[in-house]
Amino acid sequence: MANITAALVKELREKTGAGMMDCKGALNETDGDIEAAVDWLRKKGLAKAAKKAGRVAAEGLVAVESSGHHAAIVEVNSETDFVARNDSFQGFAREAAKLALDTDGTLEGLEAAHFPGGSTTIKETLSSLIATIGENMTLRRVAKLDVTKGVIASYVHAQVADGLGKIGVLVALESEGDVEVLSTLGRQIAMHVAATNPVALDAAGVDQAVLERESNILREKNAGKPDHVLAKIVESGLKSYYKEVTLLEQPFVHDGSKTITQVLKEAEGKAGAPVKLTAFVRYALGEGIEKEEAPDFATEVAAAARG
């Protein structure tokens, strides 16, 4: 049997909001498997759908940069928030985002790009920065968005400097309409994305494995009902799920009476042309990265006493 630690119970509570004893029971039932425990709690009706993309457990910055019909976003990680406030680190993150505009949108392509002011690549420049500052850093990920006509709007949450912060969002709007109207709309939608963290643009973009998992949970929660009834329950449940997690079906955070699709349609009158939301990217600093938490002071003292 797995060793069910207090830290494991705490992590499950943070993911699900379920009670401590329920979390401990779920972990015992699933031999300490966190994701399986989340599903177990949901099947018992003790937790809501897990929406968290991952534990935020790394420091650093998300940087965004745009130029005309092109925009890029990068995440650069550091060990401490102190380094993220360093001018050299911020300068590197900002320059990486600028250089990403002229790459193929892959991490490999960005790492090989020439860093301005010297003869080194981005990757080599980062290695030098690590040696200078004395802390490990990584260029974790990069994405690019392009439109033929229209705008790519951006939003940076918890901004520490221009274009640098903890959450970065890009939203691509294809349209021949008024650029000022599109820019305002795009920024509002980018703020919406930062707040709601949609998993996909529409139902077609949701990962099949995720849909299968949701379907299985609905079936197990309603086990024993006739097949034709169960099929309708699953269908209805997935429709509700899409409204929660797909951008075009979500209620607009600035006006909950409208979906994003409705907001786009209404904007066409002001913009003077059809408006299509073609893509979005949302980076939250450190999501999905596990980092060992330092023990609290009482634990440190107890450990010292035992030593």
Rosetta blueprint (number, residue, H / E / L):
1 M L
2 A L
3 N L
4 I L
5 T L
6 A H
7 A H
8 L H
9 V H
10 K H
11 E H
12 L H
13 R H
14 E H
15 K H
16 T H
17 G L
18 A L
19 G L
20 M H
21 M H
22 D H
23 C H
24 K H
25 G H
26 A H
27 L H
28 N H
29 E H
30 T L
31 D L
32 G L
33 D L
34 I H
35 E H
36 A H
37 A H
38 V H
39 D H
40 W H
41 L H
42 R H
43 K H
44 K L
45 G L
46 L L
47 A L
48 K L
49 A L
50 A L
51 K L
52 K L
53 A L
54 G L
55 R L
56 V L
57 A L
58 A L
59 E E
60 G E
61 L E
62 V E
63 A E
64 V E
65 E E
66 S E
67 S E
68 G L
69 H L
70 H E
71 A E
72 A E
73 I E
74 V E
75 E E
76 V E
77 N E
78 S E
79 E L
80 T L
81 D H
82 F H
83 V H
84 A H
85 R L
86 N L
87 D H
88 S H
89 F H
90 Q H
91 G H
92 F H
93 A H
94 R H
95 E H
96 A H
97 A H
98 K H
99 L H
100 A H
101 L L
102 D L
103 T L
104 D L
105 G L
106 T L
107 L H
108 E H
109 G H
110 L H
111 E H
112 A L
113 A L
114 H E
115 F L
116 P L
117 G L
118 G L
119 S L
120 T L
121 T E
122 I H
123 K H
124 E H
125 T H
126 L H
127 S H
128 S H
129 L H
130 I H
131 A H
132 T H
133 I H
134 G L
135 E L
136 N L
137 M E
138 T E
139 L E
140 R E
141 R E
142 V E
143 A E
144 K E
145 L E
146 D E
147 V L
148 T L
149 K L
150 G E
151 V E
152 I E
153 A E
154 S E
155 Y E
156 V E
157 H E
158 A L
159 Q L
160 V L
161 A E
162 D L
163 G L
164 L E
165 G E
166 K L
167 I E
168 G E
169 V E
170 L E
171 V E
172 A E
173 L E
174 E E
175 S L
176 E L
177 G L
178 D L
179 V H
180 E H
181 V H
182 L H
183 S H
184 T H
185 L H
186 G H
187 R H
188 Q H
189 I H
190 A H
191 M H
192 H H
193 V H
194 A H
195 A H
196 T H
197 N L
198 P L
199 V L
200 A E
201 L L
202 D L
203 A H
204 A H
205 G H
206 V L
207 D L
208 Q H
209 A H
210 V H
211 L H
212 E H
213 R H
214 E H
215 S H
216 N H
217 I H
218 L H
219 R H
220 E H
221 K H
222 N L
223 A L
224 G L
225 K L
226 P L
227 D H
228 H H
229 V H
230 L H
231 A H
232 K H
233 I H
234 V H
235 E H
236 S H
237 G H
238 L H
239 K H
240 S H
241 Y H
242 Y H
243 K H
244 E H
245 V H
246 T E
247 L H
248 L H
249 E H
250 Q L
251 P E
252 F E
253 V L
254 H L
255 D E
256 G E
257 S E
258 K E
259 T E
260 I H
261 T H
262 Q H
263 V H
264 L H
265 K H
266 E H
267 A H
268 E H
269 G H
270 K H
271 A H
272 G L
273 A L
274 P L
275 V L
276 K E
277 L E
278 T E
279 A E
280 F E
281 V E
282 R E
283 Y E
284 A E
285 L L
286 G L
287 E L
288 G L
289 I L
290 E L
291 K L
292 E L
293 E L
294 A L
295 P L
296 D L
297 F H
298 A H
299 T H
300 E H
301 V H
302 A H
303 A H
304 A H
305 A H
306 R H
307 G L
